[in-house]
Each structure stands twice: as structure tokens, then as C-alpha cells.
Amino acid sequence: MKNFFLGFFISCLALISFYNPAEAVDINNGESVFTANCSACHAGGNNVIMPEKTLKKEALGTNSMNSVNAITYQVTNGKNAMPAFGGRLSEPDIEDVANFVLSKADQGWD
């Protein structure tokens, strides 16, 4: 049993040595991605297609879109009138724009 735990511990150390932490979120890049890809429909956190589904904090909460994971999924896969950006944007760009949207929602859109 002691050898099992020692082997398990060594295996964990080996895995950790190959672990690459995710790149840091870049809010400035998220803003650039948003401006280039999202602002036509979501300028100022609004929604020109479905006015009740804005990017404002309360609406994001009401629509269960108040997390990076939820926004990342929506941007990647699209839904209803929103196109999927998974084939056009990189995963880091999508994560950055999701973090930008949440940041702006917390601050209040201009």
C-alpha cells in the first residue's frame, strides 16, 4: 500500500511538471475582439435583435449568462439570431471577450 501512494505521488508530480496554466485574460484584447465582432449588435451592452437580452448585469443574470463559461459557450456556438464565432475566433479571444463583457456588465456599460 505504501508503494501505491509513493507511485501515485510521483505520478502526480510528473503531471504537474507538464501542466501549462491558461494564458492570462487580456481585457484589452477582449475589448478589441468585441469592437470588431460584437458591437454591431451589442453596442453599449444593448441587443438590437432581441432588446430584452442585453449584456447588462441584470439581463445576464436573468438569462443565465452571468459567467465566463456561459458567455464563452454562447459566443463559440451561437444561438437563435447570434452566429457561432467558434470557427472565426480563437479560444483565447473568445475567453477574453467573455471576460470583457462581464467586466463591462459589472462596471455598467457606457
N, C-alpha and C positions, 0 to 999 in steps of 0.2 A: 504494500500500500504506500509506503514511504517513497519507493521508486516511482510509483504512478504520479504522485504530487510533484516530485522533482522533475519528471519528464514534462508534466503539464506546465509547470512554471517556466521551464526552458523554452517550451513551445510558444508560450505567451510572450516571452521576451523576444523571440525571433520574429513573431508577427508585429510587435511594436516597432522593431527596427525597420520594417518595410512600410510602416504606416506613413502616408503623406497627408497631413492635415489639409482641409479645404483652404483654398485661397481666401484671403480676407475679402470681405464685402467692400465694394467700391461704390459708394453712394453717388459720386460724381459721374462714374460710368453709367450707373443706373439712370441718372437724370438725362444723360445724352441718349441712351437707348430709348427712354420714354419719349423724349422730344422727337426723335427720328421715327418711331414706330407706333406710338400710342396717342400722342397729343391731338391728332386729327379728330379722334372720337372722345378723348378724355381730358381735353384742355381744362386746367384749373380743377381737376378731380371730378369733373362732370361726366355725363354719359349722354351723347347726342342721340343714340339709338334707343336706349332704354333709360329714360331720365330717373327712374326710381333706383337704378343700380349704379350709383355713383361710386367714386373712390374715396368718399368722405368716411370718417371713422364710424359714425353711426350706421351708415348703409353697409359698410364692410362687415360689421358685426351682425346686422340683421340678415345678411345674405351668406353668413358663414365663410366670409372671405378675409377674415382678420388675422391671417397667419401667413408667414413666408411660404409654407408648404401649399396652402390653398391657392395663393396667387400664382406661385410657380406652376402648379398643375394647370390652372386656367390659361395662363399665357402659353404654356407648352402645347396644350391640347385644344384650346379654343372651346367655345360653347355658344350655341344659338348664333347670333349675328357676328360674334367675335371669332376672327380666324385663328387658326393654330399657328404659333410662331416657333414651334419646336424644330421645324426644318429650316428656319431662316436665322434664328438667333442661337448662339452658343449657350450651353448650360450656365456658365458664369455670368453671361449677360442677362439671362432670364432671372437668375438669383439676385443680381444687382438691381434690376428693375423692380422686382418684388420688394426688396428692402427699401428702395426709394419710395415706392407707393406707400408702404406702411409708415415710413418716416414722415412723409408729407401729410398723411392722414392724421398722425399724432400731432403734428405741428399746426394743422389746419391749412388747407390749400389756399393759395393766394388768389 
